[in-house]
Amino acid sequence: MKNIFIDAQIWLSLYDFSSDDLDQFGKLKDLIVHGDVKIILTEQVRDEVMRNRENKLKDVLTKTENIKFSTPVLYQGYKTEYESLRKSIVAADKTNRELRTKIRHDIEKQTLPQDKLIKEFFDISTVLQSSKEALDKAVIRCKIIGNPPRKDDKCGDAITWETLLEQYENKSDMFFISGDKDFRSVVDETRMNQFLVNEWEKIKESKIFFYSSLTAFFSKHLTDIKLETQKKKEDLIDELHRSGSFQETHDIIKRMNFYLSWSKEQVYRIAKAMRTNSQVAWILTDDDLIEFVEKYIEPCFYGDNEDVVWIREFWIKHRGWEFDFPF
């Protein structure tokens, strides 16, 4: 049996999944029912998902609020075709408004497909309650000692970690899926923070295997579950990191714009490519990259991700017509 812990960010990323990927993820339920997989869920993660659900959905709705349908003036010279196109645009705008109304209703009633799927998984997961001792240890860990996982003055990740250390069964390996930087190595983002690995192996007498996305875990361990849309998105991000020319960057951004939503972890990876790859950073003032940043990066400007912060600071200078590239 595989014991799998899925962090809150990963659960929330399901709201960015296509219907096909949701169906694929749903296959995991059969493996749970048949005893091949056990989902480990802490009380802290469950509550965090529910607390942040509406913030996540607000981001999605904001991106669909003002979808622009426009045509160049040149089209108006072709009256028959232009009139047909204009009617189609009016109809599309009406359909978008109707769809948003329906989605808002389902958000309020908690009946989105993602809501139903997450509830089904939570109902069949093994939920570990946070004891007073675990909470006290988390506060000491976070506020006094400063051991990972921690962020600023928030102890949520520390509560989850202390709960796992206290209540998860000893001598049983764990597959840990999280996009949270507080669990990752600062040297290699595909590995877990070594302090946490050492602590886990000492206390739990077992191995802990780290994966930063569901795609990475499924592709290695559950090959029958294929998250095709998520895989394509992550492949595009990898391409952006490797882009070797301005033209290649423009092509990648064009293909990225086919997707309406990106998870927060994906946005962070895109921001990292924009900061660290000169073939991207040098053309951040080009129209297509400006559009992409405004749609997907700017909503995250006031977080603590260093790559997004760099883009925010660059943006301030850009809008003031001051340029200061780090290359």
Secondary structure, DSSP 8 states (H G I E B T S, - for coil): -EEEEE-HHHHHGGGG--HHHHHHHHTHHHHHHTTSEEEEEEHHHHHHHHHHHHHHHHHHHHHHHT------GGGGGSHHHHHHHHHHHHHHHHHHHHHHHHHHHHHHHT-SHHHHHHHHHHHTSEEE---HHHHHHHHIIIIII--SS-BTTB-HHHHHHHHHHHHS-TT--EEEE---GGGB-SS-TTSB-HHHHHHHHHHH-S-EEEESSHHHHHHHH-TT---HHHHHHHHHHHHHHH--SHHHHHHHHHHHTT-S---HHHHHHHHHHHHH-HHHHTTTTSHHHHHHIIIIIGGGTTS--HHHHHHHHHHHHHHTT------
